[in-house]
């Protein structure tokens, strides 16, 4: 027989995002930024709104502060490689005592 292309496409969405660790949001580093835009509570709310709207299957974060008592952790709950809210994941901390790293969630 002849192969028939599927009429249903099952997509996979991947999001990669440098979420700019709170540690690095010093006004001296971003002189053109409005002070409110560097505020973690403001940024956190915007990040979560965007993540909710995009609903990606795989999330890749850079500059993620994954092992601190951080607001992002309270939402994504990344602990010991397990992420709740339907994601599993892995966090790798940067070397030399830096507080951030990369997180991959699926």
N, C-alpha and C positions, 0 to 999 in steps of 0.2 A: 503494500500500500504506500500511499504518498503521505509524507509528513504534513501535518496541518499546523500552522502557527497558532499558538494559544491566543484566545481573545481576551484573556485576563492576564494582566501584568502584575506581578507581585514585586513591589519596589522595596528597596532598602534605603533608608535615609541616614546619613552620617553628618554630624555637626562637629566641627572643631572650633575652639574658641579660647583665646587668651583672655581669661577673666580678670587679669590684672590684680594680683594678690594685694590685699589691703596694706601689707608691709611696704609696697612700692608706690602708694598713692600720695606721695609727698608733693605739696604745691611747688616746691623748687624743681621737681622733675617735670612738671606739667604747667609751665608758667602761663600758657594760653587757656587752660581749662578753667571753667567757672568753679569756684570752691564747692558749690553744692553738688556738682557732677562727680567730685572725688569722694564725697561722703559715702561710706559703706552702705548705710541703710538705704540710700537712694539707689545706688548701683545694684545692690542685692535685689531690691524689688524689681528693677528693670530687667535684670538677668533672668529672674524667675518668670516674669511675664513673657519674656522672649522664649525661654525654654518651653513653657507651657503651650505657647502658640505654635512652636515648631514641632513639638512632639517627635523628636528624632529617635530612631531605633538605637543608634550608637552615638554616645557623647564622648568627645575628647577635649579635656580641659588642660590648658597650660597655665602656669602661675596659680594653681589651685592650692589653697591652704587647707589641706585635707585632714590634718591630724591635730587641729587646735579646736578650742571651743568657739567655733566660728559660726556665724549665722548660716552660711552656705551648708555647713555640715548638719545643722539642725533640720534643714529641709531635705537634703539628699541622704543624710545619715550614712556617710561613708566611714565605716569602721571595720578594721581587720579584713579588708577586701570584700565586704558585703555591703551592697547598697540596696536600701528598701525603696518603696514606691516603684516596684516592678523592674528595678535595675540591679544587676550584679556589677561588680567592678573591681578595679585594682588601682591603688594609689602608690606612686613611687616618689619619694621625697628627694629633692635636690641635695647634692653633697655639700660639705663644708658648713653644716649647721643652718642652712637656709630653711625658712619655715614653709616654703611652698614646694610644689612639684607638679607632676602630671597625673591626671586621673583619666582612665578609660572606663566608660560605663556601657553596658549592653543589656 
